[in-house]
Amino acid sequence: MYARLILLLFFFTPLAQSQERPPASVVTATITSKILSPTSEMVGVLRFAQVSNVAAEVEGVIETQHFDTGWSLKKGTIMAQLNTDFIQKDRGIIQSQILEADAEIEKLAREVKRLEALKQGQLTSRSTYDEAFFSHKVLQARKKTLQAKLGRIQLSIDKSKVRAPFDGIVLEKLGDQGNWLGKGDALARFGSTQDIQAIIPVSERLLPFQQSGDTFEVTIPALKLKISGQLTGIVPFAELRSKSVYLKISLPYEEGMIEHLTVESHIPTAAPRKLLLIPRAALLQNQGADTVYTIVDGKATPVIVDIVSRRGGFITVAQGDLKSGATVIVDGNDRLQPGQAVQVVVQ
């Protein structure tokens, strides 16, 4: 008799304590609704949309080099300097020829002036004056030609400095110090940091649900980075076997971005429809089921939800047991038991 009484006291004492437990303090949020497309997570890669094979416009030996693979360079930065010894010699020769032409021009200018005075006094012939006058003109024209040649040589000297064509990253080094670089030969592969894209393959059946200009949240797991990008279009071909097409999502450059890093994004898979938006903080796992807590008659009531998509800090679900305007518990929910009394402290 006494043993049974002790056993009953053992079972009923915790129950009485549970019933006497004060309400749990919780924070709630209001469910909203919006016309949205269901989405699924898709995986793609990162790429540089603009890649240049940086080439020399003149030929020569690479004398100095100022870059390496992975370096970030600003537009106009000197990447390499070609040897200009021969060009410098040619420039010196042309400069000497210009000085020589200047001396001849000055000499003939004086001669023309002298003959002009003699011609006015009829002390020299017209032909003698004309010969000196036009010789002076020829020398002036020759000087302009020499100056044009000097300009071209100076341009060759300037072009011997191979510069970065835009802000970007060195993807591959194709030439080294001491190598001969021919005219048009590539020095490096260079990717623009102003043109970063996430390339994500999707089934061709999903194309009707993709709209140019739509905003996507893109995750780069290797960099632990989430950034927003815009859909700018598709790569204009489909895979023959898989019938996959490639979406192009333009992204802002972030430190650490390199070619072919894995990217993830939630891509629309159906036409837009009315969905409920619930803060992710409300979501719990209860025996493997996605669950949120609502409040009914002052008590925590679990509701199993079927997640349609994840968008930033929210999950979207179809309307069912939950409705727009209802409240869900977003803080304090991890300690609740079904049917436990709650008290809202912040809403």
Wavefront OBJ file of the C-alpha trace (Angstrom):
o trace
v 0.000 0.000 0.000
v 2.718 2.422 0.996
v 4.817 1.501 -2.084
v 1.885 2.286 -4.413
v 1.331 5.655 -2.719
v 4.994 6.549 -3.112
v 4.828 5.571 -6.793
v 1.771 7.797 -7.375
v 3.491 10.702 -5.664
v 6.540 10.135 -7.916
v 4.440 10.510 -11.122
v 2.093 13.306 -10.109
v 4.573 15.661 -8.422
v 6.406 16.676 -11.711
v 3.009 17.078 -13.423
v 1.812 19.429 -10.734
v 5.089 21.351 -10.946
v 4.681 21.598 -14.770
v 1.161 22.928 -14.413
v 2.356 25.486 -11.885
v 5.288 26.615 -14.079
v 4.990 30.348 -14.948
v 4.392 31.283 -18.618
v 7.519 31.299 -20.801
v 8.624 34.708 -22.101
v 8.715 34.779 -25.894
v 9.140 37.206 -28.769
v 6.776 36.998 -31.738
v 6.629 38.263 -35.312
v 3.756 38.659 -37.733
v 3.414 36.468 -40.820
v 3.093 38.454 -44.051
v 2.231 37.412 -47.593
v 3.621 38.308 -50.985
v 3.366 37.227 -54.602
v 6.565 35.195 -55.095
v 7.957 32.369 -57.201
v 8.807 29.013 -55.610
v 12.556 28.416 -55.798
v 15.120 25.634 -55.569
v 18.801 25.897 -54.723
v 21.033 25.606 -57.794
v 24.829 25.377 -57.964
v 27.096 27.116 -60.478
v 30.497 28.736 -60.803
v 32.037 32.185 -60.633
v 33.696 33.670 -63.712
v 35.129 36.892 -65.072
v 32.857 38.021 -67.907
v 35.596 40.177 -69.457
v 38.964 38.481 -69.870
v 41.773 40.025 -71.906
v 44.939 38.464 -73.237
v 47.115 41.482 -72.461
v 49.455 41.832 -75.445
v 52.378 43.983 -76.514
v 51.886 46.473 -79.359
v 55.628 46.455 -80.078
v 58.199 43.702 -79.878
v 61.165 43.307 -77.579
v 62.755 41.498 -74.665
v 60.921 41.754 -71.320
v 63.349 43.830 -69.291
v 61.356 44.194 -66.078
v 58.086 42.696 -64.869
v 55.743 44.079 -62.240
v 53.009 41.458 -61.751
v 52.322 37.859 -60.837
v 49.376 35.482 -60.914
v 46.612 36.617 -58.570
v 47.721 40.239 -58.345
v 45.034 42.924 -58.417
v 45.998 45.822 -60.675
v 44.423 49.170 -61.467
v 43.834 50.311 -65.027
v 47.031 51.765 -66.518
v 49.394 50.010 -64.104
v 52.666 49.050 -65.851
v 52.832 45.259 -65.997
v 56.092 44.918 -67.935
v 58.790 47.072 -69.546
v 60.332 45.934 -72.831
v 63.921 46.746 -73.715
v 64.144 49.942 -75.800
v 67.905 50.186 -76.522
v 67.505 50.087 -80.324
v 64.520 52.437 -80.302
v 66.442 54.906 -78.138
v 69.290 54.839 -80.689
v 66.827 55.526 -83.508
v 65.395 58.416 -81.535
v 68.844 59.905 -81.068
v 69.513 59.670 -84.827
v 66.235 61.408 -85.712
v 66.839 64.122 -83.122
v 70.265 64.790 -84.713
v 68.688 64.955 -88.167
v 66.126 67.482 -86.888
v 68.914 69.645 -85.465
v 70.713 69.418 -88.811
v 67.520 70.387 -90.648
v 67.031 73.343 -88.292
v 70.522 74.623 -89.147
v 69.890 74.258 -92.898
v 66.509 75.969 -92.602
v 68.029 78.909 -90.730
v 70.806 79.174 -93.296
v 68.381 79.141 -96.246
v 66.025 81.576 -94.491
v 68.860 84.105 -94.377
v 69.726 83.371 -97.978
v 66.119 83.918 -99.094
v 66.004 87.191 -97.200
v 69.254 88.361 -98.826
v 68.138 87.350 -102.330
v 64.776 89.046 -101.844
v 66.554 92.362 -101.213
v 68.772 91.816 -104.244
v 65.757 90.883 -106.379
v 64.024 94.129 -105.499
v 67.096 96.012 -106.675
v 67.259 93.782 -109.789
v 70.704 92.574 -108.688
v 69.804 88.858 -108.919
v 67.618 86.762 -111.140
v 64.123 85.567 -110.335
v 65.172 81.922 -110.813
v 67.977 82.202 -108.264
v 65.564 83.618 -105.698
v 62.929 80.945 -106.464
v 65.470 78.148 -106.105
v 66.468 79.329 -102.633
v 62.845 79.998 -101.622
v 61.593 76.529 -102.563
v 64.663 74.798 -101.105
v 63.739 76.474 -97.842
v 60.182 75.118 -98.154
v 61.483 71.597 -98.866
v 63.657 71.670 -95.746
v 60.709 72.796 -93.624
v 58.639 69.896 -94.966
v 61.515 67.502 -94.316
v 61.709 68.711 -90.724
v 57.975 67.949 -90.263
v 58.561 64.446 -91.612
v 61.419 63.937 -89.182
v 59.273 65.209 -86.326
v 56.528 62.738 -87.304
v 59.107 59.927 -87.286
v 60.302 61.083 -83.882
v 56.710 61.042 -82.639
v 56.275 57.489 -83.897
v 59.496 56.416 -82.181
v 58.354 58.073 -78.956
v 55.040 56.226 -79.267
v 56.961 52.939 -79.647
v 58.889 53.770 -76.481
v 55.629 54.493 -74.642
v 54.086 51.272 -75.974
v 57.070 49.299 -74.687
v 55.394 49.691 -71.290
v 52.658 47.032 -71.241
v 49.819 48.316 -69.060
v 46.725 46.822 -67.442
v 43.765 47.553 -69.769
v 41.251 47.851 -66.886
v 40.905 47.198 -63.153
v 41.360 43.471 -62.741
v 43.223 40.386 -61.570
v 46.044 38.478 -63.249
v 44.532 35.064 -63.998
v 47.570 33.592 -65.749
v 51.128 34.749 -66.432
v 52.227 33.935 -69.999
v 55.596 35.721 -70.190
v 58.597 36.110 -67.899
v 61.484 38.535 -67.555
v 64.059 37.864 -70.272
v 61.528 36.346 -72.703
v 61.123 37.769 -76.202
v 57.671 39.256 -76.626
v 56.567 39.600 -80.235
v 54.100 42.192 -81.452
v 50.649 40.920 -80.457
v 52.000 38.163 -78.199
v 50.062 37.732 -74.939
v 51.836 38.628 -71.707
v 49.034 37.561 -69.337
v 45.367 36.600 -69.025
v 43.660 39.404 -67.157
v 40.113 39.360 -65.727
v 38.065 42.499 -65.119
v 36.856 42.999 -61.559
v 34.066 45.191 -62.960
v 32.487 42.198 -64.741
v 31.959 39.300 -62.326
v 29.257 36.741 -63.083
v 27.717 33.716 -61.419
v 27.025 31.144 -64.148
v 24.306 28.736 -62.992
v 22.984 25.842 -65.110
v 19.230 25.219 -65.028
v 16.842 23.059 -67.008
v 15.501 24.710 -70.159
v 12.009 24.104 -68.689
v 12.729 26.816 -66.099
v 13.477 29.547 -68.634
v 9.886 30.913 -68.658
v 10.242 31.748 -64.952
v 13.452 33.773 -65.307
v 13.148 37.514 -65.861
v 16.103 39.720 -66.803
v 16.749 42.241 -64.041
v 15.506 39.974 -61.227
v 17.584 40.120 -58.053
v 19.173 36.962 -56.635
v 20.999 36.279 -53.402
v 24.184 34.394 -54.291
v 26.259 32.459 -51.768
v 29.965 31.728 -52.269
v 30.690 29.008 -49.674
v 34.490 29.147 -50.015
v 34.474 32.828 -49.059
v 31.575 32.545 -46.578
v 30.007 35.349 -48.552
v 26.431 36.256 -49.489
v 25.863 39.010 -52.025
v 23.033 40.218 -54.227
v 23.240 40.147 -58.008
v 21.038 40.775 -61.021
v 20.093 38.377 -63.777
v 21.511 39.883 -66.973
v 20.571 37.099 -69.392
v 21.566 33.600 -70.459
v 24.528 32.111 -72.279
v 23.129 31.684 -75.834
v 23.318 27.915 -76.152
v 21.821 24.820 -74.510
v 23.635 21.567 -73.736
v 22.671 18.928 -76.300
v 22.274 16.045 -73.855
v 21.156 17.626 -70.605
v 19.221 20.490 -72.222
v 20.612 22.782 -69.571
v 20.990 26.503 -70.125
v 23.245 28.879 -68.184
v 21.952 31.913 -66.300
v 24.264 34.938 -66.008
v 23.965 36.793 -62.704
v 26.061 39.950 -62.472
v 27.819 40.422 -59.114
v 29.889 43.173 -57.484
v 33.528 42.222 -56.971
v 34.603 41.163 -53.492
v 38.112 40.401 -52.252
v 39.018 36.763 -52.795
v 36.854 36.114 -55.854
v 38.585 33.826 -58.361
v 37.575 31.863 -61.446
v 35.377 28.790 -61.055
v 34.582 29.113 -57.339
v 31.327 27.341 -56.458
v 28.271 29.591 -56.135
v 24.775 28.772 -54.901
v 21.487 30.564 -55.427
v 17.761 29.898 -55.168
v 16.308 29.969 -58.685
v 12.575 30.338 -59.523
v 11.023 26.998 -60.534
v 7.382 27.978 -61.100
v 5.122 30.922 -61.824
v 4.660 33.497 -59.034
v 1.908 32.858 -56.494
v 0.820 34.127 -53.097
v 3.138 32.784 -50.397
v 3.520 33.426 -46.683
v 6.773 34.939 -45.410
v 7.916 33.654 -42.017
v 11.144 34.793 -40.311
v 13.773 32.037 -40.336
v 14.192 32.498 -36.570
v 10.752 30.912 -36.132
v 11.810 27.658 -37.818
v 12.599 24.587 -35.707
v 13.267 20.931 -36.440
v 10.860 18.687 -34.546
v 11.434 14.958 -35.150
v 12.698 15.739 -38.637
v 9.780 18.032 -39.546
v 10.021 21.772 -40.221
v 7.960 23.364 -37.452
v 6.990 26.801 -36.177
v 5.173 27.746 -32.962
v 2.050 29.914 -32.966
v 0.023 31.002 -29.946
v -3.501 29.679 -29.406
v -5.372 30.677 -26.249
v -2.120 31.795 -24.647
v -0.351 28.485 -25.272
v 2.439 27.430 -27.653
v 1.013 25.419 -30.528
v 3.359 23.728 -33.054
v 2.518 23.817 -36.759
v 4.368 21.749 -39.362
v 5.199 23.806 -42.471
v 6.163 22.832 -46.004
v 8.927 25.224 -47.089
v 8.573 26.454 -50.654
v 11.741 28.591 -50.728
v 14.236 30.491 -48.601
v 14.703 34.211 -49.174
v 17.223 36.116 -47.078
v 15.996 36.062 -43.475
v 12.672 34.432 -44.384
v 11.180 31.126 -45.444
v 8.141 31.022 -47.712
v 5.307 28.540 -47.283
v 1.968 27.972 -48.976
v -1.169 29.029 -47.128
v -2.685 26.211 -45.075
v -2.891 26.024 -41.301
v -1.152 29.407 -41.191
v -2.570 32.663 -42.523
v -1.208 36.138 -43.238
v -1.403 38.282 -40.086
v -0.923 35.383 -37.683
v 1.946 35.484 -35.203
v 4.824 33.043 -34.801
v 7.338 32.788 -31.987
v 10.842 33.855 -33.085
v 12.685 33.940 -29.756
v 12.304 31.554 -26.846
v 10.790 28.897 -29.123
v 13.690 26.470 -28.706
v 12.734 25.861 -25.039
v 8.996 25.402 -25.503
v 6.858 22.310 -25.105
v 3.539 21.923 -26.980
v 0.713 23.411 -24.934
v 3.050 25.393 -22.665
v 1.744 28.766 -21.514
v 3.589 31.754 -22.972
v 3.819 35.459 -22.352
v 4.748 37.828 -25.195
v 7.345 40.352 -24.025
v 8.145 41.979 -27.403
v 6.164 41.946 -30.614
l 1 2 3 4 5 6 7 8 9 10 11 12 13 14 15 16 17 18 19 20 21 22 23 24 25 26 27 28 29 30 31 32 33 34 35 36 37 38 39 40 41 42 43 44 45 46 47 48 49 50 51 52 53 54 55 56 57 58 59 60 61 62 63 64 65 66 67 68 69 70 71 72 73 74 75 76 77 78 79 80 81 82 83 84 85 86 87 88 89 90 91 92 93 94 95 96 97 98 99 100 101 102 103 104 105 106 107 108 109 110 111 112 113 114 115 116 117 118 119 120 121 122 123 124 125 126 127 128 129 130 131 132 133 134 135 136 137 138 139 140 141 142 143 144 145 146 147 148 149 150 151 152 153 154 155 156 157 158 159 160 161 162 163 164 165 166 167 168 169 170 171 172 173 174 175 176 177 178 179 180 181 182 183 184 185 186 187 188 189 190 191 192 193 194 195 196 197 198 199 200 201 202 203 204 205 206 207 208 209 210 211 212 213 214 215 216 217 218 219 220 221 222 223 224 225 226 227 228 229 230 231 232 233 234 235 236 237 238 239 240 241 242 243 244 245 246 247 248 249 250 251 252 253 254 255 256 257 258 259 260 261 262 263 264 265 266 267 268 269 270 271 272 273 274 275 276 277 278 279 280 281 282 283 284 285 286 287 288 289 290 291 292 293 294 295 296 297 298 299 300 301 302 303 304 305 306 307 308 309 310 311 312 313 314 315 316 317 318 319 320 321 322 323 324 325 326 327 328 329 330 331 332 333 334 335 336 337 338 339 340 341 342 343 344 345 346 347
